Amino acid sequence: MKQLAPLPVRQLLNHYHLTPSKGLGQNFLVDDEILSEIVRIAEIPPDSTVLEIGPGLGGLTRYLAEAADDVVAVELDRRMIPPLKEVLKEYDHVRIVQGDILEINPDSLIVDSAYSVVANIPYYITSAVIRHLLNAKTKPRRIVLTVQKEVAQRICAQPGDLSLLALSVQIFGSVSVPLAIPAGAFFPQPKVDSAVVKIDVYDEPLVSVAESDDFFKLAKAGFGQKRKTLRNSLSSDLRLSTFEVEAALIEAGIDPMRRAETLSIEEWKRLVDSVRENKNSR
């Protein structure tokens, strides 16, 4: 990877009379070694397309442009477009799109079915962005996001400490946290450390489209009252009798006294099938 000259972030902000927006979660990653490492982690084929969300001043975008033949950078903040264009003026294969990624269908931006997403995103939209990308008709082959360290750890949690977020991501891909990033690598410096979460998206999700509605309805009910056992949380949220829920759990090979965070994806799938069978037999 070609080492680039450090981006003069403060000078650019001063020149364009800009102040990073707290409301938009603008913390620019300014450590060039880390920027280069993120692109290495993404393993971007040279002839592929990369979608970047929230390029800001283009610090990461420059490294992506060195690695890929096509980069689409979607920036919400109109104020950032002029300096972004200046920083990227030598890269004619970078397309800058002004807009909200959550209101844009990725399929309208990308023609490469094997595209990657690499981005340093505002913490507050992490879940929404991941959900938006994984629910797109054409899903990325890989998602590499810089997020709050605690959120990265939640996404990669295993049964025993599983969350609805982790479950929602892990049915779509294999997850890992390959890099920790200290708060000092950003300007302005956030109050918490960050980490890179990497999602290698499966060709087919572990839960089929036909099963997904029932799967997530059941999972949301289970995680909706985390302190309760599955026997109690599912019966109250799904409007099933305690007896019906207990029977479905036992049939799926799950102790009714367990809690939602302890179940594996395979156990959730068995439970969906068991609940369906019990409903159909009524």
N, C-alpha and C positions, 0 to 999 in steps of 0.2 A: 504494500500500500504506500503510495506516494505521500510523504510528509508535507503538509501544507503550512504556509506561514500562519501564525496565530491570527484569528479574526479580531480586529480592533473594536470590540463590542462597545466599550464606553465612548469611544470617539464617534462611532456610528450613531449611537443614541443621542449624543450631544449635537452632532451635525444635523440630524433630522428632528431635533427638539422633542425627543421621545422619552417617556418614563415607562419602565416595565409595569404592566397592569397586574395588580394583586387579584383583581376580580377574575381575570382570565388565567390566573396561575402561571404567569410568565416568569420562569426562572431559566435563563439561558445556560446550557451546558458549555463551558468554555475551556475545559481541559482537553487539549488536542490528542494526548495519548489515549484518553478514554474514548473520545470520538472515533479514533481510528480502530480501537479495540471493539467497539460496538459493531462497526461495519465488518470486521473480521468474524465476529460471532454470527452475524447474519448470513455468512457464506453465500454471497450474491453471485450468481452466474453472470458473466459479462454481458451476455445478450438478453438479459431479462429486464423486467420492469419493477421499479420500487415505488411504493406509495409512502410518502412521508406526511404525517399529520402534525400541524403546528410547527413549521420550519423556523418561525421567528425571524432571526437575522441571517439564517442560512449556515450556521456553524456546522451542523451535521450534514446538511444538504450538499455541501461541497465535497465531503468525503463519499457520500453516496453517488455523486456525479462522477467521481473518479472510478467507482467500482461498477456502475451499471450503464447500459446504453440508453435507458429511458427512466427518468425520474419525474414523478408527479407529486408536487408539493402543494398541499391544501392548507391555506392559512386563513383563519377566521378574522383576525385583526387587520382592517384595511390600512391602518397606519404603518404596518410592517411591510407592505408591498413595495414602496419605493426603495428602501434600503435593501430589501431582499433581491430586487431586480439588479441593483448595483453590484451586490456581492456575487451574484450568479451570472453576470453579463457575459463571461467567457464560456459558459456552458449552454450551448444552444439545444442540448437534448434534455433540458430541465423545463418542465411545464409548470408554471405557477398558477394555481387556481384559488381565487378568493372566495371563501364560503365556509359554511359549517359542515364538517364531515358527517355529522349525525343527521343532516338533512340531504346528503348527497348519496345516491346509490353508487357504490364502488364500481358496479358494472358499467356505469356511464363514463368512467374515467379510464378504465383498464381494458385493453384488448388481449393482454397476455394472461392466459389461464393459469400460469405458474408464477404469478407475481408474489413479491414479498412486501410486508409492511414493516418499516423501521422508523421509530419515532420516539421523541422525548415529549410525552404528553402531560398536560396539566393533571394533577392528581385527582381532581374532582370529577373528571369524566372517564376515568379508567374503566370502570365496569361497563358504562354505556358504549364506549368505543369498542371494547372487545366483543360485546354482544352484537353490535352493529356489523362488525366485520365477519363474525362467525355465522351470522344469519343471512349474509349476502348470498345470492345465487351462485356467483363465482367466488369461492373462498380463496384467500391467499394460501400459498404453500407454507409460508412461515411468517410468524408475527414476532417482532423483537421490539419490546417497549421498555423505556425507562420510566419507572413508576416509583411510588413511595415504597420503601423497603418492606414495611409491614404488610402492604397489599401484595407484593410479590411473594412473600412467604405464605400468605393466606391462599393465593392461587395454587401454590405447589403443595399445599397441605395433604397429608395422607389420612386414611381412615383412623379415627381416634381424635382428630382435630380438623376434620373436613368441614367446609362451609358450603353454603348454596353457591357462592361464587366459584369456589374450586370445582365443585361438581359440574357447574354449567360450562366451565372451560375444559375440564379434563375429558368430557365425553367427545370433544371435538379434536383434541390433540394431546401430544406428549409435552409436558411442561418441565421447565428447569429454570434455575436462577444462576446463570454463569458468571455474573459480575456484580459486585457491590460498588456503589459510588458514594463517596463522602459528600456531605453538604457543601464543603468548600470548593467542589468542582463546578459550582454554579454561580451565576451572577444574575440578580441578587441571590445571596445565600439563603436557602430555605431553612426552616427550623429542624427538619428531619433528614436523615440519610435516604438515599435512593438505591435502587437495584435494577438490573436488567432482567426482565422475564422473557423467556424464549418459548414460543409455542410452535411446535412442528405439527401442522394440521394433518389429520388423517385423511386418506382418500374418501373414506366414508365414516361418519360419526358412529360412536359405539351404540347410540340409540337411534333407531330409524325414525324417519319423518312420521310414519304412522303411529309410533309409540310416544313421540316427544311430548304431545299435549298431556297425556296421562302421566308420563314420567315426571314432568315438571310440576304438575298439579299436586302429585303425591309428595315430591321433594319439598315444595314450598310449604305444604301442610306440616311436614315433619320438622323443618327448620323454623317454622313460624313460632313455635313455643319450645325453644331449645332445652329449657330446664325440665320439660316433661318427658316421660318415656314415650316411645312411639305408640304404645298401646293407648295412651291418653291423648297425645297431640293429634294423631290421625283421626281418632273417633270424633273429636270436637270440631276439627276443621273440615272433614269430609262428610260430616253428618251421617256417619255409620255408627252402629252400636259397638260398644266395647267388645262384645262377643264376636262380632263380624271381623273387627280389626285384629283381634287376638288370633282368630282362626286363620286369617290370611297371613299373618306374620309367622305362625307356626308352620303353615304349609310351605312357606318360602324358606324355612330353616333358620328363622331369625327369632331370637329371644324377645318377647314382647316388652321386656323391661329395659332393653337397650335404647339409646338415644340416637338421634339422626346423625350426629357427627361421627359415629362409630361405624356406619355402614359403608361398604365399598360400592363402587358403581355396579358391579355384578349383582350384589345383594339388592340394590334398588331396582334393578331390572327384574329380578325374580319376584320382588314384592309387587311390582306393577302387574305382572302376569297373574299372580295369586289374587290380587284384589279384583282384577277383571273376571277371573274364573268364579270367584265367590259372588260377584254381582250377577253374572249370567245364570248362576244356578239357583238364584232366588225365585 
